[in-house]
Amino acid sequence: MKFVKEDEEERRDYILQKDKTTIFTARFVIIALVILIIAVVASGIHFEWF
């Protein structure tokens, strides 16, 4: 099973596609996770848990 489907391939056994939707969603998820990590660290500093 391949991980990323290239545009010219005719296979169906892939996990991700290399298209605009997948790239946008991956960036959105990564940015959301970074924001959540920053929020957890900031709240920990604010409430003196660290």
The 8 nearest C-alpha neighbors of each residue, nearest first, counted from 0:
[[1, 12, 13, 2, 14, 11, 3, 10],
 [0, 2, 13, 3, 12, 14, 4, 15],
 [1, 3, 14, 13, 15, 0, 4, 16],
 [4, 2, 15, 16, 1, 13, 14, 5],
 [5, 3, 16, 13, 17, 15, 6, 2],
 [4, 6, 8, 7, 17, 3, 16, 18],
 [7, 5, 8, 4, 17, 16, 18, 9],
 [6, 8, 5, 9, 4, 10, 17, 16],
 [9, 7, 10, 5, 6, 4, 11, 13],
 [8, 10, 7, 11, 6, 4, 5, 12],
 [11, 9, 8, 12, 13, 4, 1, 7],
 [10, 12, 13, 9, 4, 8, 14, 0],
 [13, 11, 0, 10, 1, 14, 4, 2],
 [12, 14, 1, 2, 4, 11, 0, 15],
 [13, 15, 2, 3, 1, 16, 12, 4],
 [16, 14, 3, 13, 2, 4, 17, 21],
 [17, 15, 4, 3, 18, 21, 5, 14],
 [16, 18, 5, 4, 3, 21, 15, 6],
 [19, 17, 20, 21, 16, 22, 6, 23],
 [18, 20, 22, 21, 23, 17, 24, 16],
 [21, 19, 23, 22, 18, 24, 17, 25],
 [22, 20, 24, 23, 19, 18, 25, 16],
 [21, 23, 25, 19, 24, 20, 26, 18],
 [24, 22, 20, 26, 21, 25, 19, 27],
 [23, 25, 27, 21, 26, 22, 20, 28],
 [26, 24, 22, 28, 27, 23, 21, 29],
 [25, 27, 29, 23, 24, 28, 30, 22],
 [26, 28, 24, 30, 25, 29, 31, 23],
 [29, 27, 31, 25, 30, 26, 24, 32],
 [28, 30, 26, 32, 31, 27, 25, 33],
 [31, 29, 33, 27, 32, 28, 26, 34],
 [32, 30, 28, 34, 29, 33, 27, 35],
 [33, 31, 35, 29, 34, 30, 28, 36],
 [32, 34, 36, 30, 35, 31, 37, 29],
 [33, 35, 37, 31, 32, 36, 38, 30],
 [36, 34, 38, 32, 37, 33, 39, 31],
 [35, 37, 33, 39, 38, 34, 32, 40],
 [36, 38, 34, 40, 35, 39, 41, 33],
 [39, 37, 35, 41, 36, 40, 42, 34],
 [40, 38, 36, 42, 41, 37, 43, 35],
 [39, 41, 43, 37, 38, 42, 44, 36],
 [42, 40, 38, 44, 43, 39, 37, 45],
 [43, 41, 45, 39, 44, 40, 46, 38],
 [44, 42, 48, 40, 46, 41, 45, 47],
 [43, 45, 47, 41, 42, 46, 49, 40],
 [44, 46, 42, 47, 43, 41, 48, 40],
 [45, 47, 43, 44, 48, 42, 49, 41],
 [48, 46, 44, 45, 49, 43, 42, 41],
 [49, 47, 43, 46, 44, 45, 42, 40],
 [48, 47, 43, 44, 46, 40, 45, 42]]
